[in-house]
């Protein structure tokens, strides 16, 4: 099993080094040759908490936003959201300085995702503003946003069996979510990350912020994102069709 960051997994899947992977939804929009495992995704229907732009001043006054290279979906979602609001900050790749130090520079901001976003929000909650991309997508489109999908390469001979096993695994984890949270807390404690993996926070995060289905509303949301990406020339104009298993 490969636990690389999203962009690395996308590259391996595209190169045929993986047959199936949980990857950025933008990978499908960019290269829509894959089977999609139906009814499973990582999505939000409103604030997601862990995909944010950290900033100090008004978002309209931001002149530069540093991107996280680990997720093309989040970076392209940000491109669409700021364009729809008529904003035009420079988008640059992340440097090496600490995020808090960069934000003190004035009209600068940083896109944070995943554990880094959670840790930074907890540490600087009283000092920094957080522009939640899931929340602003919901305000714009009125739909859920799909961050990640299980994709299966087209040459795999039995994608239905793989899809069934992944749906069953999702159902098992959701049925025993308290056990999943306990395991995450124990793993975080062992790694010295108690504050990040607080039990109460994880329960709220998994139950209130994240969604794990890929139903009609999620599909509609992904189509809306695809349309915006086409309008912004982030992907070719070809329409999007889902091949689900």
N, C-alpha and C positions, 0 to 999 in steps of 0.2 A: 504494500500500500504506500502511495506517495503523498506526503503532506506538505508539498511545496507551496509557495505563495501563489495566488490566483494567476498572475501573468505567466509564471513558469509552467504551471499546469496547462494553461492554454497552449503554450508553445509545444509542449510534449504531445498533447492531444492532436494538434494540427500536424505535427511531424510523424504521427503514427507510432510514437513511443508508448502511448497509452491507448487502450481500446475504449475506455469509459472514464469520465472524470466529472467531478463537481466543479464547474468553472463559471467564470464571468458570463452573464447573459449577452454581453456585447460580442463575445467570441462567436455566438450563433449568428448574430446580425451581420457580422463581418464575413462569415463563412458558413452559410446556411445549408451545409451538406449533411449535417448530423441528424440522427434520431434524437428526439427529446423524450426523456422519461416523463410520462404524463402524471399529473397530480402531485408532483414533488418540485419544490423550489425553495429558495431562501428569499423571502419577500417582506415588504412592510405595507401597511395600509394607513399611512400617516407617519409620524415621527419614528425613526429607526434607532436613534441615539448614537449609533456607532459609525455613521457616515456623515461627517460634519465639516464645515469650514469654521475654523477657529479664528476669531478676529477681535480687535479691541474697539475700533471705531465703527461708524455706520457702514453697513455692507455696500451702500452705494458709493462710498468714498474710498473703497479699497482699490489700490492701483496695481497690486500684484498678488497673485495666489500661487503658492507652491503646491504642486500635485504630488500625490503618493503614487509611485510607479507600480505598486503592487496590484492595482485594480483599474483596468481600462473602463469598466462599466461606470464606476464612480466618477472618474475624470470626465467621461463623455456626458454623463448625466449633468455634471456641473456645467459643462460647456453649453448644454441646451438650456438649463435653467437661467443662467446669467444672460444668455442671448435673448430669451423670451422676456426678461425684465429690462432689456435695453442697456445692460451693463457691459463694459468692455475692459475688464482688468487684464493685465498681462498674465498668462498662465505659463509657469516655468517649472522645470523639474527640481525636485527637492535637493537642497544642498546638505551640508553636514552640521550646521549650527543647530542648537536646541530650539524647538518650536517657540517656547516662551520668550527666548532672547530675540528671535526674529520679530515677534509680534510687538515688542517694545519699540521697534524701528518706525512705527507710525502706520502708514497706509499699506500694510502688508498683512497677509492672511495665509493660512495653510489648510489644505485638505487633509483630514485625518480619517482613517478607517480602522475598523476592527479593534483589537486589544489596545492599540496605541490611542485611538480616539477615546475609548472608555477610561483608560488610565489618566489621560490628560484632562478629561471632563471632571473626573473625581478630584484631581489635585488642584485644578484652577477654576472650579465652578463659580467662585465669587469674584474672579478677576477678569474673565474672558467671556465674550459672547460666542454662542455656537449656532451656526446656521445649518439646520438639520435638512439634508437633501431629501430624505423621505417625506418630511412634512411639507416642503415646498413643492415637491412633485405632486402630492395629493391636492394641494391648493391649485396647482396649474391644471392638472388633468382630471382630477376627481376620481382617480383610479389607484389601485395598488402599484407598487414598483417592484419589479423582479430583478434581484441582484445576481443570483446564481441559479444555474440549472445543471442537472445531470445530463450530459451529452454522450452519445454512443456513436462511434465511428460507423460510416455507412457499410463498410465491408464486414462488420461483425455478423455472424450467421444466425444468431438467436437473440436479437435484442429484446424480445418479449420476456424471455426468462430473466435476463438481467434486470429489466424494468420491474418485474414482479418482485424480485428479491429486494430491490432498493425501496419499493413502496412498503413492503413488509417490515424492513428495518426502520423506516421512518415511523410507521405505526407503533412498532414496539418501543422505540425511544420516547414517543409522545405519551404512550400509555404508562411509562415508568419514568416520567420526567423528573420526579423528585430524586430518583436514583442517579440520573444523568447529572443533575445539579450537584449532588453529594460528591460524585466522582470528580467533577470540575473543581469543586472547592478543595478537595483533598489534593488534586494535582497542583492547584495554585498555591496552596500552603507549602507544598514540597519545593516549589520553585521560588518561594519568597514573594508571592504575588497575592497575599491575603486580601489586600484592599481592593484589588481588581475583581476578584472572584468571590466577593461577599455573597453569602447564600441568599439573602433577601433581594439583593440587586439582580442576581441571575434568575431568580424566580420571576421577577417583574420583567426582565429583559426577554426571556423566552416566551412568557405568556402574554405580554402586552405589546411588545415592540415587534417581534419577529412573527412571520407567518411561514408555513411550510407546505402550502398547497400550490398547485398550478392549475386552478380551475378557470372558468370562463372570464372572471374579472381580471385575474392575473394575465391571462392571454391578451385580453383587451388592453391592459396596461402596457404589455410588452410591444404590442402593435403600435400603440401611441408613441412609445419611445423610438421604435424603428422609424416611424414617420418623421419625427423630429430630427433623428440622426440623418435621414435622407435629405431633409430640407437644409441641414447645416453641412452637407457634403462630408459627413463622417463615415458614411457607407454609400455604396452605389445605389442609384434609384432603380429598384427592381421589385419592390413589394416584398412582403415576407409571408411565407407559408410554413406552418408547423407540421412536421412529420413526427407524430407522437406514437409511443409504444407503451 
